[in-house]
């Protein structure tokens, strides 16, 4: 593996068949992402950015082309193999937070560590560390409906980080937040990036896209522009 490439996409396509019609949601995209890079993916609704994010997150497989993560071909893993790699290598942050309603902030952040088989005492240390880091330790016993949108997203980011993934994938992470909270959450992403984490952030908002190091712009499943910010 080339030590300077964390993610490599080679002519990746995702094709959906609707009767006789073929829709190329992603169309022969080649992409290199280095460790520690902060990449933005922009495009209008229907441009293919969510499909590309799903492929990067190994939530979906490409129809054509190859995807290498840390030198391993992850293009056509079975569900179990994909799940193992996702849990180990990838942290997800979503627009809708995707927290479990019946669990406290602490328990939501703890969940990936339980699946990873981390002992209880160590789980508590890790969860408290990340809740503190996200500035939300004082809300650890609150359930999602007792938290503001910004607080919920902080919990979601902590949960995404607890397994120390190789890459953080953020899909419209500020889409449900007001402008003040958006600025606070983006500042958190900058801190995480400065600590060496690789981040890929999907957004349709130009001002958010400009906050990354580099932005690729998609249209009709193709990269039409690459912007160094």
C-alpha positions in Angstrom: 0.0 0.0 0.0 1.1 3.5 -0.7 1.4 5.0 2.8 0.2 8.4 1.5 -3.2 7.1 0.2 -5.9 6.1 2.7 -8.7 5.8 0.2 -8.4 5.0 -3.5 -11.4 4.9 -5.9 -10.7 3.7 -9.4 -13.4 4.4 -12.0 -16.2 3.6 -9.6 -19.7 3.6 -10.8 -23.1 2.9 -9.2 -25.8 2.0 -11.6 -29.5 1.5 -10.7 -31.7 -0.3 -13.1 -35.3 0.9 -13.3 -37.0 -1.4 -15.8 -35.3 -0.7 -19.1 -33.7 2.5 -17.8 -30.2 2.6 -16.3 -29.4 5.5 -13.9 -25.7 6.1 -13.1 -25.8 7.7 -9.7 -22.0 7.6 -9.6 -20.3 7.7 -13.0 -16.6 6.4 -13.2 -15.3 8.4 -10.3 -11.6 8.2 -9.5 -10.5 9.7 -6.2 -7.5 9.7 -3.8 -7.8 10.7 -0.2 -4.6 11.0 2.0 -4.4 10.4 5.7 -5.3 13.6 7.6 -7.1 15.2 4.7 -10.3 17.2 5.1 -12.3 16.8 1.9 -15.7 18.3 1.1 -18.1 16.7 -1.4 -20.6 19.2 -2.8 -23.4 19.0 -5.3 -27.1 19.7 -5.7 -29.7 17.2 -4.8 -29.4 14.2 -7.1 -25.8 14.9 -8.0 -24.6 11.5 -6.6 -23.0 12.8 -3.4 -25.0 10.6 -1.0 -24.4 7.5 -3.1 -20.7 8.3 -3.2 -20.7 8.7 0.6 -22.5 5.4 1.0 -19.8 3.7 -1.1 -17.0 5.4 0.9 -18.7 4.2 4.1 -19.0 0.6 2.7 -22.8 0.9 3.2 -23.1 0.2 -0.6 -21.0 -1.6 -3.2 -20.0 -0.1 -6.5 -21.5 -1.7 -9.6 -18.2 -1.1 -11.5 -14.7 -0.1 -10.5 -12.6 -0.7 -7.4 -12.5 0.8 -3.9 -9.3 0.4 -1.8 -9.3 1.3 1.9 -5.8 1.2 3.5 -4.7 -0.9 0.5 -7.5 -3.5 0.9 -10.0 -4.0 -1.9 -13.4 -3.4 -0.2 -15.5 -3.2 -3.4 -17.3 -6.5 -3.0 -17.3 -7.6 0.6 -20.1 -9.6 2.1 -22.3 -8.0 4.8 -20.4 -9.5 7.7 -17.0 -8.4 6.3 -18.3 -4.9 5.5 -19.7 -4.5 9.0 -16.4 -5.5 10.6 -14.5 -3.0 8.6 -17.1 -0.2 9.0 -17.1 -0.6 12.8 -13.2 -0.5 12.9 -12.3 2.0 10.3 -15.2 4.4 9.7 -17.1 6.8 12.0 -20.4 8.3 10.7 -22.1 11.6 11.5 -25.5 12.2 10.0 -27.8 15.2 9.4 -30.5 13.5 11.5 -28.1 12.5 14.3 -29.4 8.9 14.3 -29.2 8.6 18.1 -31.2 5.8 19.9 -34.1 7.6 21.5 -34.4 5.4 24.6 -30.7 5.7 25.5 -28.9 8.5 27.4 -26.1 10.4 25.7 -23.6 8.2 27.6 -25.2 5.0 26.4 -25.5 6.2 22.8 -21.7 6.9 22.7 -21.0 3.6 24.5 -22.8 1.4 22.0 -20.0 1.0 19.4 -17.6 0.1 22.2 -20.0 -2.7 23.5 -20.1 -4.1 19.9 -16.3 -3.9 19.8 -16.0 -6.0 23.0 -14.3 -3.3 25.1 -14.5 -4.0 28.9 -16.9 -1.9 31.0 -14.4 0.1 33.0 -12.5 1.0 29.8 -15.7 1.9 28.0 -16.6 4.4 30.8 -13.1 6.1 30.5 -13.4 6.4 26.7 -17.0 7.7 26.7 -16.3 10.3 29.4 -13.2 11.4 27.5 -15.1 12.0 24.3 -18.2 13.6 25.9 -15.8 16.0 27.7 -14.0 16.7 24.5 -17.3 17.5 22.8 -18.2 19.9 25.7 -21.2 17.9 26.7 -20.1 15.8 29.7 -22.7 17.6 31.9 -25.5 16.2 29.7 -24.3 12.5 29.6 -27.4 11.2 31.5 -29.9 13.1 29.3 -31.8 11.3 26.5 -31.9 12.8 23.0 -35.3 14.5 23.4 -33.8 16.4 26.4 -30.9 17.8 24.2 -30.8 20.6 21.7 -29.9 19.9 18.1 -26.3 21.0 18.6 -26.0 18.9 21.7 -27.4 15.9 19.9 -24.8 16.4 17.1 -22.0 16.6 19.6 -23.2 13.2 21.1 -23.3 11.8 17.5 -19.7 13.1 16.8 -18.5 11.6 20.1 -20.1 8.2 19.2 -18.4 8.4 15.7 -15.0 8.9 17.3 -15.0 6.4 20.2 -13.5 3.5 18.1 -10.8 5.8 16.8 -11.7 5.2 13.2 -9.4 5.9 10.3 -11.9 8.2 8.6 -14.9 10.3 9.8 -17.7 10.6 7.2 -20.1 13.4 7.8 -23.3 13.6 5.7 -24.8 17.1 5.9 -23.9 17.3 9.6 -25.1 20.9 9.9 -28.2 20.5 7.8 -30.6 20.6 10.8 -28.8 23.3 12.8 -29.1 27.1 13.1 -26.2 29.3 11.9 -24.6 29.8 15.4 -24.7 26.0 16.2 -23.4 25.3 12.7 -20.3 27.5 13.4 -19.8 25.6 16.7 -20.0 22.2 15.1 -17.7 23.2 12.2 -15.2 24.4 14.8 -15.3 20.9 16.4 -14.6 19.3 13.0 -11.6 21.7 12.5 -10.3 20.6 15.9 -10.7 16.9 15.1 -9.0 17.5 11.8 -6.1 19.4 13.4 -5.6 16.3 15.7 -4.9 14.3 12.5 -8.2 12.7 11.7 -9.2 12.2 8.1 -12.7 13.8 7.4 -15.0 13.6 4.4 -17.9 16.0 4.7 -20.9 16.0 2.3 -22.8 19.3 2.0 -24.9 21.2 -0.5 -24.0 24.5 1.3 -21.1 26.5 -0.3 -20.0 28.2 2.9 -19.6 24.8 4.6 -17.8 23.4 1.6 -15.3 26.2 1.7 -14.3 25.3 5.2 -12.6 22.0 4.1 -9.1 21.8 2.6 -10.3 20.6 -0.7 -13.8 20.3 -2.3 -14.9 18.1 -5.1 -18.1 19.2 -6.9 -20.4 16.5 -8.4 -23.0 16.8 -11.1 -24.8 13.8 -12.6 -22.5 11.4 -10.8 -19.3 12.9 -12.1 -16.6 15.1 -10.6 -16.9 18.4 -12.5 -14.6 20.6 -10.4 -12.0 20.3 -7.7 -11.4 23.3 -5.5 -8.5 23.9 -3.2 -9.8 26.1 -0.3 
